[in-house]
Amino acid sequence: MSITTVGRLSAAAVITFSLLVAPASADDTNYPTRPVRLLAASAAGGNPDVLARLLANRLSEVFGNPFIVEDVPGVGGVIAAKQTAAASPDGYTLSVNDTGAMAINIAMNPAVDYHLQDFSPITALATLPTVLVIKPAVPANTLAEFVALAKSKPGAMSFGSAGSGSIHQMTMVIFEQQAGIQLLHVPYRGGTGLVNALLTGEVDAGWSGIPNVVSLIKTDKLRALCLSVLQRDESLPEVPTCDELGYKGFDVATMLGLQSSAGVPPVIVARLQSAVAKILREPELAERMKTLGIHMAENGTASYAKFMQDDLERYTEVVNEFHLQIKQ
């Protein structure tokens, strides 16, 4: 199975989640006139936090008002998503969130009481592949050795994730199915919690965003086995892809995007989208993203809205195929 976050981002297929909006006011056209909250759906050091802080510094300079990052970890981004959906539709509460909250949890968890229609999609930001890492104590130096070890004791080895319904869990579910292995799932509050659990030996393995673990891999604190996408990453050129190692078509990544609550005036959405598009293409920030293993995504409100809808449909299919829906 090939599950990829590189969808067909066609500007012709425009999906608008909030059509009924008030006419633009003077405050809208002068936005922002006061500080803006930027919720990062992770603990400090997680991928949303890293990208939110890179953006916030430049957005504060561009608009002349502070963009203040608040880390909101937990439940695969669901807590941050709920806060965003419940905020006033004025553009003063934004969030950087990913596929885990905006697609997987909606598909997997009936208790999630929000949907895509509760958000104003502003722009796609970045795609993030993950890397399968294991603690050094695991007696495996290659992916083949790890799979053989897991097959020798089904359910005895564990993997961590950034929370139930996170892309980390979904990636491992798909890998388990293709590799014919069974691991014990241990969810944590965000990607930082997952990495800490690997470092302390609480879990044996996990799929992590590259920014969280690249330095740990290079200093041999964690062992990298493979990447979740079809091309090697510049920040870890020595790490092969799963596809190279025989898991043909294995291609799973997450999309980070910028959202606000439904009904934000179009003029505010347009100002934010335009500013972010320019910031992401600044050479210094683009180079910083590349070294962190963060791949700049195609921008545009319409294309991001379509991607979110496609992503939800894609992971709903996976949830149904592997019977992953959480029972209430």
Secondary structure, DSSP 8 states (H G I E B T S, - for coil): ----S-----TTS---S--------HHHHT--SS-EEEEESSSTTSHHHHHHHHHHHHHHHHHSS-EEEEE---GGGHHHHHHHHHS-TTSSEEEEEEHIIIIIHHHH-TT----GGGEEEEEEEEEEEEEEEE-TTSS-SSHHHHHHHHHHSTTTSEEEESSTTSHHHHHHHHHHHHHT---EEEE-SSHHHHHHHHHHTSSSEEEEEHHHHHHHHHTTSSEEEEESSSS-BTTBTTS-BTTTTT-TT---EEEEEEEEETT--HHHHHHHHHHHHHHHTSHHHHHHHHHTT-EE----HHHHHHHHHHHHHHHHHHHHHTT-----
